[in-house]
Amino acid sequence: MPEMKFEEALDRLEQIVHQLEEGSLGLDDSLKIFEEGIKLTHICTKKLTKSEKKIQVLMKNEKGEKSLQPFDVEEEQLPSQAEDTESKNEESLR
């Protein structure tokens, strides 16, 4: 299955919120789409975090500090691992 784009995930998440707010679904269906919503939230958060870190690296480069370094965040990194990666990237730009 190809990776879902941020916009697709966000659109589907908005649909899920709307369905849950309506209150017309049964308990089982509500739980099922709630679980889907949680997964979509994680997808969106990962993509936003990765994009933010790329922007930070690019902004530092624009100030004339060192050349742009390759930026790679593993998809399955935990937040603490992502922070470690950010620190390493910042150090490489100094």
C-alpha positions as CSV (number, residue, x, y, z in Angstrom):
1,M,0.0,0.0,0.0
2,P,1.5,3.4,-1.0
3,E,2.2,5.9,1.7
4,M,-0.7,8.3,2.4
5,K,-0.1,11.9,1.7
6,F,-0.6,14.4,4.5
7,E,-3.5,16.1,2.8
8,E,-5.3,12.8,2.3
9,A,-4.8,11.7,5.9
10,L,-6.0,15.1,7.1
11,D,-9.1,15.0,4.9
12,R,-10.0,11.5,6.1
13,L,-9.4,12.6,9.7
14,E,-11.8,15.5,9.3
15,Q,-14.4,13.1,7.9
16,I,-14.0,10.8,10.9
17,V,-14.4,13.7,13.3
18,H,-17.6,14.7,11.6
19,Q,-19.0,11.2,11.7
20,L,-18.2,10.9,15.4
21,E,-19.7,14.2,16.2
22,E,-22.9,13.3,14.5
23,G,-23.3,10.5,16.9
24,S,-25.2,8.3,14.5
25,L,-22.8,5.4,14.5
26,G,-23.0,2.4,16.8
27,L,-20.4,1.7,19.4
28,D,-18.5,-0.8,17.3
29,D,-18.4,1.4,14.3
30,S,-17.4,4.4,16.4
31,L,-14.5,2.5,17.9
32,K,-13.4,1.3,14.5
33,I,-13.2,4.7,13.0
34,F,-11.8,6.2,16.2
35,E,-8.9,3.7,15.9
36,E,-8.5,4.7,12.2
37,G,-8.4,8.4,13.3
38,I,-5.7,7.7,15.8
39,K,-3.5,6.1,13.1
40,L,-4.2,9.0,10.8
41,T,-3.2,11.4,13.6
42,H,0.1,9.6,13.9
43,I,0.7,9.8,10.2
44,C,0.0,13.6,10.2
45,T,2.2,14.2,13.2
46,K,5.1,12.3,11.7
47,K,4.9,14.2,8.5
48,L,4.6,17.6,10.2
49,T,7.5,16.9,12.5
50,K,9.7,15.7,9.6
51,S,8.8,18.8,7.5
52,E,9.5,21.1,10.5
53,K,12.9,19.7,10.9
54,K,13.7,20.0,7.2
55,I,12.7,23.7,7.4
56,Q,14.9,24.3,10.4
57,V,17.9,22.8,8.5
58,L,17.1,24.9,5.5
59,M,16.7,28.1,7.5
60,K,20.1,27.6,9.2
61,N,21.6,27.2,5.7
62,E,20.0,30.4,4.5
63,K,21.9,32.3,7.3
64,G,25.2,31.3,5.7
65,E,26.0,28.6,8.2
66,K,27.6,25.5,6.6
67,S,26.2,23.8,3.6
68,L,22.9,21.9,3.6
69,Q,23.3,18.5,5.2
70,P,21.3,15.5,4.2
71,F,18.3,15.1,6.5
72,D,16.9,11.7,7.2
73,V,14.4,10.8,9.9
74,E,13.4,7.2,10.1
75,E,9.7,6.7,9.8
76,E,9.4,4.6,13.0
77,Q,11.5,6.9,15.3
78,L,10.0,7.7,18.6
79,P,9.9,11.4,19.6
80,S,13.0,11.0,21.8
81,Q,14.9,9.5,18.9
82,A,13.8,12.3,16.6
83,E,15.1,14.8,19.1
84,D,18.5,13.0,19.2
85,T,18.5,13.2,15.4
86,E,17.7,16.9,15.5
87,S,20.6,17.5,17.9
88,K,23.0,15.7,15.7
89,N,21.8,17.6,12.6
90,E,22.2,20.9,14.5
91,E,25.8,19.9,15.6
92,S,26.7,19.0,12.0
93,L,25.6,22.5,10.9
94,R,27.9,24.3,13.4
